[in-house]
Amino acid sequence: MPPARFAEVSLDARLAKLAEQAERCAATPDAEAVHDLRVAIRRFSQALRIFKPLVDAKAAKQMRRVLRRVMDAAAAVRDLDVGRQRLIEEGLSPEHAVLERMGLERRRGEMALRGWLLLMQSKEPETAWRPCFEARTAKGAGAREA
């Protein structure tokens, strides 16, 4: 498989997974969904960096900007999930005031995360972002084969 085609297939697969996880997390932002979303964002972002020469630079910058905001919101929620779990494992009662405040803060963070996910989905990453690397990889493949 030519490198440009490999890049396109890799980016396409990671983008599809990211869209799937974003939709799942927007519907039910439980601890597992938030974690899986963060993993999908990291993997797609890594693929963008690896295949940077084959992706439109302006579009990639826009993608990373949106993903950074979603990732920051997801990180805040994930930190609270991990912190709450850790405190419970250390013996703090689930009804303790600290855990209740953390739960309230998580719900606020969850609303912010859902907002960023809705904004990201309104840009339709699968339809809006895919052409940014499909056209570029096609150009790269044509140039190499000529």
C-alpha positions as CSV (number, residue, x, y, z in Angstrom):
1,M,0.0,0.0,0.0
2,P,1.4,3.4,-0.9
3,P,2.3,5.6,2.0
4,A,-0.3,8.3,1.1
5,R,-3.0,5.6,1.0
6,F,-1.9,4.2,4.3
7,A,-2.1,7.6,5.8
8,E,-5.6,8.2,4.5
9,V,-6.8,4.8,5.7
10,S,-5.2,5.3,9.2
11,L,-6.6,8.8,9.6
12,D,-10.0,7.7,8.4
13,A,-10.1,4.8,10.9
14,R,-9.1,7.0,13.8
15,L,-11.6,9.7,12.8
16,A,-14.4,7.2,12.6
17,K,-13.4,5.9,16.1
18,L,-13.3,9.5,17.4
19,A,-16.7,10.3,16.0
20,E,-18.1,7.1,17.5
21,Q,-16.6,7.8,21.0
22,A,-17.8,11.5,20.9
23,E,-21.3,10.4,20.1
24,R,-21.2,7.8,22.9
25,C,-19.8,10.2,25.4
26,A,-22.3,12.9,24.5
27,A,-25.1,10.5,25.1
28,T,-23.8,8.9,28.3
29,P,-20.7,10.6,29.7
30,D,-19.8,8.0,32.3
31,A,-16.3,7.3,33.5
32,E,-15.6,4.7,30.8
33,A,-17.0,6.8,28.0
34,V,-14.9,9.8,29.0
35,H,-11.8,7.6,29.2
36,D,-12.5,6.1,25.8
37,L,-13.1,9.5,24.3
38,R,-9.7,10.8,25.6
39,V,-8.0,7.7,24.1
40,A,-9.6,8.3,20.7
41,I,-8.6,12.0,20.7
42,R,-5.0,11.1,21.6
43,R,-4.8,8.5,18.8
44,F,-6.3,10.8,16.2
45,S,-4.1,13.7,17.3
46,Q,-1.0,11.4,17.1
47,A,-2.0,10.3,13.6
48,L,-2.4,14.0,12.5
49,R,1.2,14.6,13.8
50,I,2.6,11.5,12.1
51,F,1.0,12.2,8.8
52,K,1.4,16.0,9.0
53,P,2.9,16.3,5.5
54,L,-0.1,14.7,4.0
55,V,-2.8,16.8,5.8
56,D,-3.8,20.3,5.0
57,A,-1.9,22.4,7.6
58,K,-4.7,24.9,8.2
59,A,-7.3,22.2,8.6
60,A,-5.1,20.2,10.9
61,K,-4.6,23.2,13.1
62,Q,-8.4,23.8,13.3
63,M,-8.9,20.1,14.1
64,R,-6.3,20.2,16.9
65,R,-7.8,23.4,18.3
66,V,-11.2,21.8,18.6
67,L,-9.8,18.5,20.0
68,R,-7.7,20.4,22.6
69,R,-10.8,22.0,24.0
70,V,-12.7,18.8,24.1
71,M,-9.7,17.0,25.6
72,D,-9.4,19.7,28.3
73,A,-13.1,19.4,29.3
74,A,-12.8,15.6,29.3
75,A,-9.6,15.8,31.4
76,A,-11.4,17.8,34.1
77,V,-14.2,15.2,34.3
78,R,-11.7,12.3,34.2
79,D,-9.6,13.8,37.0
80,L,-12.7,14.0,39.2
81,D,-13.7,10.4,38.4
82,V,-10.2,9.2,39.3
83,G,-10.0,11.4,42.4
84,R,-13.4,10.3,43.7
85,Q,-12.6,6.6,43.1
86,R,-9.3,7.0,44.8
87,L,-10.8,8.6,47.9
88,I,-13.5,5.9,48.1
89,E,-10.8,3.2,47.9
90,E,-9.0,5.0,50.7
91,G,-12.1,4.6,52.9
92,L,-13.9,7.9,52.5
93,S,-17.7,7.4,52.8
94,P,-19.5,8.0,49.4
95,E,-21.7,10.4,51.3
96,H,-18.8,12.5,52.6
97,A,-19.1,16.2,51.8
98,V,-15.9,16.3,49.8
99,L,-17.2,13.5,47.5
100,E,-20.5,15.2,47.2
101,R,-18.8,18.5,46.1
102,M,-16.7,16.5,43.7
103,G,-19.8,14.9,42.3
104,L,-21.4,18.4,41.8
105,E,-18.2,19.6,40.1
106,R,-18.2,16.6,37.9
107,R,-21.8,17.3,36.8
108,R,-20.7,20.8,35.9
109,G,-17.7,19.5,34.0
110,E,-19.9,17.0,32.3
111,M,-22.2,19.8,31.0
112,A,-19.2,21.7,29.7
113,L,-17.9,18.5,28.0
114,R,-21.2,17.9,26.4
115,G,-21.2,21.4,25.1
116,W,-17.8,21.0,23.5
117,L,-18.9,17.7,22.0
118,L,-22.0,19.2,20.5
119,L,-19.9,22.0,19.1
120,M,-17.4,19.5,17.6
121,Q,-20.3,17.4,16.2
122,S,-21.9,20.5,14.7
123,K,-18.8,20.8,12.6
124,E,-19.4,17.2,11.5
125,P,-15.9,16.0,11.8
126,E,-16.5,12.9,9.7
127,T,-17.7,14.9,6.7
128,A,-15.9,18.2,7.3
129,W,-12.5,16.9,8.4
130,R,-12.1,13.8,6.1
131,P,-11.7,15.8,2.9
132,C,-8.8,17.7,4.5
133,F,-6.7,14.6,4.4
134,E,-8.3,12.7,1.5
135,A,-7.5,15.4,-1.0
136,R,-4.0,16.0,0.3
137,T,-3.1,12.3,0.4
138,A,-4.5,11.9,-3.1
139,K,-2.2,14.7,-4.3
140,G,0.7,13.2,-2.5
141,A,0.1,9.8,-4.0
142,G,-0.3,11.3,-7.5
143,A,3.0,13.2,-7.2
144,R,4.9,10.1,-6.1
145,E,3.5,7.9,-8.8
146,A,4.1,10.3,-11.6
